[in-house]
Amino acid sequence: MSEQLRLMAVHAHPDDESSKGAATMARYVAEGVDVHVATCTGGERGSVLNPKLAHDERVLANLTDIRRKEMAAAREILGVRQDWLGWVDSGLPEGDPLPPLPVGCFAAMDPELAAEPLVRLIRSFRPHVMTTYDENGGYPHPDHVMCHTISVLAFDAAGDPDRYPGTGQPWQPLKLYYNQTFSKARTTALHEAMLAAGLESPYGEWLKNWEDREERRISTRVPCSDYFEVRDRALLAHATQVDPDGLWFACPRDVQVQAWPTEDFELARSVVAVRDEEDDLFAGVRERVAASA
């Protein structure tokens, strides 16, 4: 009997797992892969982004507990395991110049220290594949950037017996990917598909003001449109963090399925042979795992 494949997704806050790679995770869960989400912070300094709840005093007074309950509901919908790394949300600094980060927050930590619970979790769960954010954090939230930093550090350190003694037996994941959800190509495809369907698109102004920057290389496009509905239910479970009438849900699901039926990733590290273009995060891994069984 072959070994069960294992995937770990490392995210900064509760709700990030449902907005980045969620349909991919749901697909792999349905295929029998053991999927584990590592959540770096509790989202303690997050805002209430759902206008229907933004002035609810009960929500504002209990946001930390509510976000933990939302995460529990989302992980149930996705069918994943989930652990908190235990660090404190840094908030999103605003102003010019930006204010200093709060003392003791995740983004202000020594990365070597901040990576320790992730190394421990990797050595316990033993993922074959990991996903996280690129060096820009997907967007420049300090917690997302630090999530990238400790994920890369932990990927490299978890297999080294000389690093992080006392955190379990060394384990080397085989591949590390960056989520690349918000590409200009995908946004353009959704925009054009909505216009072709006679719908008003919310993406026109966004595309007009899109910063000219080099697009990230997409190495891996995972077909997962059968699980967009699961993704959406998981995201809606984070009721404080998403407006059900907002941009996340502006494009009808059937239009999305036709225009862009994949979730996209950038391969950042691999210790197995890889192809130029993939449609499976476990490409090359399945063969390695089967050969070792």
Buried (B, 14 or more C-beta within 10 A) or exposed (E): EEEEBBBBBBBBBBBBBBBBBBBBBBBBBEEEBBBBBBBBBBBBBBEBBBEEBEEBEEBBEEBBEBBBEBBEBBBEBBBBBBBBBEBBBBBBBEEEEEEEBBEEBBBBBEBEEBBBBBBBBBBEBBBBBBBBBBEBBBEEBBBBBBBBBBBBBBBBBBBEEEBBEEBBEBBBBBBBBBBBBBBBEBBBBBBBBBEEBEEEBBBEEBBEEEEEEEEBEBBBBBBBBEBBEBBBBBBBBBBBBBBEEEEBBBBBEEBBBBBBBBBBBBBBBBBBEBEEEBEBBBBBBBEBBEEEE
